[in-house]
Amino acid sequence: MVGMKTFICTVSSILLFLTACNSSVESYKLMYEGYVKELSDSSRYFGRTDYKGGNVIAADFITQEIRKLGLDVMEQDFTYPKNTMHGALSFSVDGREYEFSKEFVVKEFSSSKNATMDIYFLPDEYLTTKKDQFYQHLNSGNYLNSFVAFDFALFSENFGGKGVELYRDNLVQLDKVGGIIFLYDSRPVSYVARANYTTPFPVVCVGPDFPRNAKTATINLENKFLHNYKAKNIVTYIKGEDNDFDDYYLFMAHYDHLGCIGEGNVFSGANDNASGTSFLLTLMNYYKKNRPENPIVFLFLDAEEANLLGAYHYADNPIFPLKDIEFAFNLDMVGDSADNLTTEVSSTAMEDYLQLQELCRRHKYFNEIKTRPLADNSDHYAFAVKGVPVMYFSLRGEIYPKYHTPEDTYENFRSNKFPNMFELFTRFIEED
C-alpha cells in the first residue's frame, strides 16, 4: 500500500506540474494575442510605416514594453529613399471601376498620373524573339499617351537573370510610354520592396480576368518621394546564467509593414508581421522570468518590406558579434493555423535543423518541418550570407492567401499554433 500511495502522489505531482505548465503557456498565448491585436490596430499604427508616423508609434510601443521589464534599449537609426502613395488611387477599364488589391495593384515605384489612355497590347514576340527591339519599339513615340500591356511572366523570364534588377534595368529607360499594365496569371499582390526609385509612369498589375479586348483605361494616382525616410532597428537582451556573450541566441522579427497604398487602403499586417514581433515580445517576458543559461538577444527590425534594409544594416553593424551567435531564429508570419512549420535553413544551421526536427517529431508539435530553398525573402537572409546559423520560421495555412492585402487583419489572425512553436523554441534552447 505504501508503494501505491507513493505512486499516486507521484502521478498527482506530475499532473499538477503539467497543469501549471499548460496554464503558463496559455497565459503567454493570451499575452501574444494582446500584442498582435495592439500592433495590428490600423487606427493607431497605420500599417507601421511612414503613413501618419506609424513606424515611429510602433517603435515607441516596442521600446516601452522593453523598458517595462527593466531591460536596456539599444537603437540603430538609418535612412533610405522611399516612394509613397498615400493620396488618390483609382483604376478603371472601359468605364468599369476596378477594386484595389482584388482586381489591380500598382507597383511601388509608380509615379503620379491622372489620365485616360488607350491600351496597346504588346505582341509576345517583343518579349521572346524580338527582345532586342523591345526598347526601340516602346520608345518610338507612338505610346506616349498609351498604356502598354504585356505578359509579366514572359517579361520576367526573358528580361531578368542573374544580377539584373528586373524593373529598374528595363522600365526606367522607357521614357516615351504613358504607362505599363502587367498581365499576371494570378491575383496580383502589393509590395514596397522596390520603392527606392520611380519609373517615369505608373505600372499597374492585373489578374488573368483582365479583358484582352480592352480599349481604354483611366488612372488617378498620386505619389510622393521621400529622399531620407527615417527607420529604426531596436535591440535588447536578457542575460543568461553565463553572462558572457561569447555564446548567445538571437531572436529577430520585423515590425514594419506596407502602411498605406492609396487613400483609405491601410494594410494592418496582423500576420505579417505583428505576429512575429509579438512572439518576440512574449518570449522576452518569458525569459525575463525564466532566466536562460545563455544570453538571448531580441532584434526588432525595420525596413524588411524595403528589401531587408534593416537586417542588412544590423548585419553590417552588429551590436553583438555575429560570430558568437549559437543559433538565430527569424519569425515572419507565424499567425496562421498550418499543421506544418515552414523553414529556410542557412548552410551553417543544419545541425540545429536536425535537432529541431527531432524535437518536433518526439513531441508532435507539427506534422513536419518543411524546408524551402534559402532565399532573400525575409531578414534571415542578411545573416545567412554572413555565415550565421539561422532559420526562418513561418506558418502557411488558411491565412496565407491574405498576404500583403488589406485583409491581413487581427480578425483573420490565428493563434492556435502558438503553444506548439513556443514550446518547440523554448525546449530547443533548454536542451541545446
C-alpha positions in Angstrom: 0.0 0.0 0.0 2.9 2.4 0.7 4.1 1.9 -2.8 0.7 2.6 -4.2 0.4 5.9 -2.1 3.9 6.9 -3.4 2.7 6.2 -7.0 -0.5 8.2 -6.5 1.5 11.1 -5.0 4.0 11.0 -7.9 1.2 11.0 -10.5 -0.6 13.8 -8.8 2.6 15.8 -8.7 3.2 15.2 -12.4 -0.4 16.2 -13.2 -0.1 19.4 -11.1 3.2 20.2 -12.9 1.7 19.6 -16.3 -1.4 21.7 -15.4 0.8 24.5 -14.3 2.9 24.3 -17.5 -0.2 24.3 -19.7 -1.6 27.3 -17.7 1.6 29.1 -18.1 1.7 28.5 -21.9 -2.0 29.6 -22.1 -1.2 32.8 -20.2 1.6 33.6 -22.7 -0.7 32.8 -25.6 -3.1 35.4 -24.2 -0.2 37.9 -23.9 0.8 37.1 -27.5 -2.8 37.7 -28.8 -2.9 41.0 -27.0 0.3 42.2 -28.6 -0.9 41.2 -32.1 -4.2 43.0 -31.5 -2.3 46.1 -30.4 0.2 46.3 -33.2 -2.3 45.5 -36.0 -4.7 48.3 -34.9 -4.7 50.3 -38.2 -6.3 53.3 -36.4 -3.3 53.6 -34.2 -0.3 52.2 -36.1 -1.5 52.8 -39.7 0.3 49.8 -41.1 3.6 50.5 -39.2 5.5 52.6 -41.8 5.7 56.2 -43.0 2.0 56.7 -43.1 1.0 59.1 -40.2 4.2 58.1 -38.5 3.0 54.5 -37.8 6.6 53.2 -37.7 7.6 55.7 -35.0 4.5 54.8 -33.0 5.2 51.1 -33.3 8.9 51.6 -32.3 7.8 53.6 -29.3 5.5 50.8 -28.2 8.2 48.2 -28.5 10.7 50.2 -26.5 8.1 50.9 -23.8 7.5 47.1 -23.5 11.2 46.5 -23.2 11.6 49.2 -20.5 8.7 47.8 -18.5 10.8 44.7 -17.9 13.8 46.8 -16.8 15.8 45.9 -19.9 18.2 48.0 -21.9 17.1 49.5 -25.2 19.6 50.0 -28.0 18.6 51.6 -31.2 20.0 51.8 -34.7 18.8 54.7 -36.8 19.2 54.7 -40.6 17.6 56.4 -43.6 16.8 55.3 -47.1 14.9 56.7 -50.2 11.2 55.7 -50.4 8.4 56.2 -52.8 5.0 56.6 -51.2 1.4 56.6 -52.5 -1.0 57.9 -49.8 -3.3 60.0 -52.0 -5.6 59.3 -54.9 -5.5 55.8 -56.4 -8.1 54.6 -58.8 -8.1 52.5 -62.0 -10.9 51.8 -64.4 -11.1 50.0 -67.7 -13.6 50.9 -70.4 -15.6 52.7 -67.8 -15.7 50.0 -65.2 -14.0 50.8 -61.8 -11.6 48.1 -60.7 -11.2 47.1 -57.0 -7.8 47.7 -55.4 -6.0 44.7 -54.2 -8.6 42.3 -55.6 -8.5 43.3 -59.3 -5.5 45.5 -59.5 -2.4 46.8 -57.6 0.2 49.4 -58.6 3.9 48.8 -58.4 5.6 50.6 -55.6 7.9 52.6 -58.0 5.0 54.2 -59.9 4.8 57.9 -60.4 1.8 60.2 -60.4 -0.7 60.3 -63.3 -4.3 61.4 -63.9 -5.3 60.4 -67.4 -7.4 58.3 -69.7 -5.3 56.4 -72.2 -5.7 53.9 -75.0 -4.4 50.3 -74.2 -1.9 48.8 -76.6 -1.3 45.0 -76.1 2.3 44.3 -76.9 2.7 41.2 -79.0 4.6 38.4 -77.2 7.2 38.3 -79.9 8.7 41.5 -78.4 9.3 39.6 -75.2 10.8 36.5 -76.9 12.1 36.5 -80.4 12.3 40.3 -80.8 13.8 41.2 -77.4 16.4 43.5 -78.9 13.6 45.6 -80.4 11.6 45.9 -77.2 13.1 49.3 -76.1 13.2 50.8 -79.6 9.6 49.8 -80.3 8.2 51.2 -77.0 10.3 54.4 -77.2 9.2 55.1 -80.8 6.9 57.9 -79.6 3.8 56.0 -80.6 2.8 55.2 -77.0 3.4 58.5 -75.2 -0.3 58.6 -74.3 -1.0 54.8 -74.1 -0.9 52.0 -71.6 1.3 49.2 -72.9 0.1 45.9 -71.7 2.1 42.7 -71.8 2.6 39.3 -70.1 4.5 39.6 -66.9 5.7 36.0 -66.8 7.3 36.3 -70.2 8.8 39.7 -69.3 10.3 38.3 -66.1 11.7 35.2 -67.8 13.3 36.9 -70.7 14.4 40.2 -69.3 15.5 39.1 -65.8 18.5 36.9 -64.9 21.4 37.0 -62.5 22.5 40.4 -61.4 19.6 42.1 -63.2 17.2 44.5 -61.4 14.1 43.5 -63.5 12.2 46.7 -63.1 14.9 49.3 -62.7 17.1 48.0 -65.6 14.2 47.5 -68.0 11.5 50.1 -67.3 13.2 53.3 -66.2 14.7 53.7 -69.7 11.2 53.7 -71.3 10.7 57.5 -71.4 8.2 57.6 -74.1 5.4 55.4 -72.6 2.3 56.6 -70.9 2.0 53.7 -68.5 2.5 49.9 -68.2 0.0 47.2 -67.5 1.5 43.9 -66.3 -0.8 40.9 -67.2 -0.5 38.3 -64.4 -1.7 34.7 -64.4 -2.9 35.1 -60.8 -4.1 37.7 -58.4 -1.5 40.5 -58.1 0.0 41.3 -54.7 1.2 44.7 -53.4 4.9 45.2 -52.4 7.1 48.1 -51.4 10.5 46.3 -51.8 11.4 48.3 -54.9 10.2 51.7 -53.7 13.7 53.3 -53.6 13.3 54.8 -57.1 10.5 55.7 -59.5 9.7 55.0 -63.2 8.5 57.9 -65.4 5.0 56.4 -65.4 2.6 54.3 -63.4 2.8 50.5 -63.5 -0.5 48.7 -62.9 -0.8 44.9 -62.3 -3.9 43.0 -63.2 -5.0 39.4 -63.0 -6.0 36.7 -65.5 -9.5 38.0 -65.9 -8.4 41.3 -67.4 -10.1 41.6 -70.8 -7.8 41.2 -73.8 -10.0 43.4 -75.9 -10.0 46.3 -73.5 -9.8 49.7 -75.3 -9.0 52.4 -72.7 -8.0 52.7 -69.1 -8.2 55.6 -66.6 -5.8 56.1 -63.8 -5.6 58.6 -61.0 -2.5 58.1 -58.9 -0.6 60.4 -56.6 2.9 59.7 -55.3 5.4 61.5 -53.1 9.1 60.5 -53.0 10.9 60.7 -49.6 14.6 61.0 -50.1 15.6 60.4 -46.5 12.9 58.2 -44.8 13.9 57.5 -41.2 13.9 53.9 -40.0 15.0 52.3 -36.7 16.1 48.9 -35.5 15.6 48.1 -31.8 17.7 45.7 -29.8 17.6 44.4 -26.3 18.9 41.3 -24.4 18.4 39.1 -21.4 21.5 38.0 -19.6 22.0 34.2 -19.1 23.3 32.4 -16.1 26.5 32.7 -18.0 26.8 36.5 -18.6 29.4 36.1 -21.3 28.1 36.9 -24.8 30.6 34.6 -26.4 27.7 32.2 -27.0 24.2 33.7 -27.3 20.9 33.1 -29.1 19.2 35.7 -31.3 15.5 36.1 -32.0 14.6 38.5 -34.8 11.4 39.7 -36.4 10.5 42.8 -38.5 7.9 45.1 -37.2 7.3 47.2 -40.3 4.6 46.5 -42.9 3.2 48.2 -46.0 1.4 51.1 -44.4 -1.0 52.8 -46.8 -1.2 52.4 -50.6 -3.8 54.7 -52.0 -6.1 56.8 -49.8 -8.1 54.6 -47.4 -6.1 51.4 -48.1 -4.3 50.7 -44.9 -2.5 47.4 -44.5 -2.8 46.2 -40.9 -0.2 43.4 -41.2 -1.5 41.2 -38.3 0.2 38.1 -39.6 2.9 40.0 -41.5 4.5 40.7 -39.1 2.7 41.8 -36.0 2.7 38.0 -35.3 6.5 37.7 -35.3 7.1 40.9 -33.4 4.5 39.9 -30.8 6.1 36.4 -30.5 9.4 38.1 -29.6 7.8 40.4 -27.1 6.1 37.4 -25.4 9.4 35.4 -25.4 11.1 38.4 -23.9 8.5 38.4 -21.0 9.0 34.6 -20.6 12.8 34.7 -20.4 12.7 37.7 -18.0 11.0 35.3 -15.5 12.9 32.2 -16.6 16.5 33.1 -16.9 18.2 31.1 -19.7 21.6 29.5 -19.4 23.0 31.6 -22.3 22.1 35.2 -23.1 19.3 35.9 -25.6 19.3 38.9 -27.9 16.0 40.2 -29.3 16.2 42.2 -32.5 13.2 44.1 -33.8 13.9 45.1 -37.4 12.6 47.9 -39.5 12.5 48.1 -43.4 12.1 44.4 -44.1 9.5 45.2 -46.6 12.0 47.6 -48.2 14.1 44.7 -49.4 15.6 43.7 -46.0 17.4 47.0 -45.4 17.1 46.9 -41.6 18.5 43.4 -41.5 21.4 44.3 -43.8 22.1 47.4 -41.7 22.3 45.4 -38.5 24.3 42.5 -40.1 26.9 45.1 -41.3 26.8 47.0 -37.9 26.1 44.3 -35.2 25.8 45.4 -31.6 26.8 41.9 -30.5 29.4 39.9 -32.6 27.7 37.8 -35.3 30.4 35.1 -34.8 29.2 34.4 -31.3 25.6 33.6 -32.3 24.8 30.0 -31.3 21.6 30.0 -33.3 19.3 32.7 -34.7 15.5 32.5 -35.2 13.7 34.7 -37.7 9.9 34.7 -37.1 8.0 36.1 -40.0 4.2 35.4 -40.5 3.6 32.9 -37.7 -0.1 33.9 -37.0 -1.6 31.1 -39.1 -3.1 27.7 -38.5 -0.9 25.4 -40.6 -0.1 21.8 -39.5 3.4 22.1 -40.9 6.1 24.6 -39.9 7.9 26.2 -42.9 11.6 27.0 -42.7 14.6 28.1 -44.6 18.0 27.0 -43.3 21.4 28.6 -43.6 24.3 26.2 -44.5 25.7 26.6 -41.0 22.5 25.7 -39.3 22.0 22.1 -40.5 22.9 20.5 -37.1 20.3 22.8 -35.4 17.7 22.0 -38.0 18.1 18.3 -37.4 17.8 18.8 -33.6 14.6 20.8 -34.2 13.3 18.1 -36.5 13.9 15.5 -33.7 12.2 17.7 -31.1 9.2 18.3 -33.4 8.9 14.6 -34.1 9.3 13.5 -30.5 6.7 15.9 -29.1 4.4 16.1 -32.2 4.4 19.9 -32.3 3.8 19.8 -36.1 3.3 17.1 -38.7 6.5 18.2 -40.4 9.1 21.0 -40.6 9.1 21.7 -44.3 12.2 23.3 -45.8 12.3 25.7 -48.7 15.4 26.8 -50.6 17.3 29.7 -48.9 16.1 33.0 -50.4 16.2 36.7 -49.8 12.5 36.8 -48.8 13.0 37.8 -45.2 15.6 39.1 -42.7 17.3 35.8 -42.1 19.0 36.0 -45.5 21.2 39.0 -44.5 22.5 36.9 -41.6 22.8 33.7 -43.6 25.2 35.3 -46.1 27.4 36.3 -43.2 27.7 32.7 -42.1 25.3 32.9 -39.1 23.5 29.7 -38.2 19.9 30.9 -38.8 16.5 29.6 -39.7 13.4 31.3 -40.9 10.1 30.2 -39.5 6.7 30.7 -41.0 3.2 29.2 -41.0 1.5 28.9 -44.3 -2.1 27.9 -43.8 -5.6 29.3 -44.4 -4.5 32.9 -43.7 -1.5 32.9 -46.1 -3.7 33.9 -49.2 -4.3 37.2 -47.4 -0.6 38.0 -47.6 0.1 41.7 -48.4 -3.6 42.5 -48.7 -5.8 44.8 -46.5 -7.4 41.6 -45.3 -4.4 40.7 -43.1 -6.2 41.9 -40.0 -6.5 40.8 -36.4 -9.9 39.2 -37.2 -8.2 37.0 -39.7 -5.2 36.2 -37.5 -4.8 32.7 -35.9 -3.0 31.8 -32.6 -3.8 28.2 -32.2 -0.3 27.1 -33.2 1.4 29.5 -30.7 1.8 26.8 -28.0 3.4 24.4 -30.4 6.0 27.0 -31.5 6.5 28.4 -28.1 7.3 25.0 -26.6 9.4 24.0 -29.6 11.7 27.1 -29.3 12.0 27.2 -25.5 12.6 23.5 -25.3 15.3 23.7 -28.1 17.1 26.4 -26.2 16.8 24.4 -22.9 18.2 21.2 -24.5 20.7 22.7 -26.9 
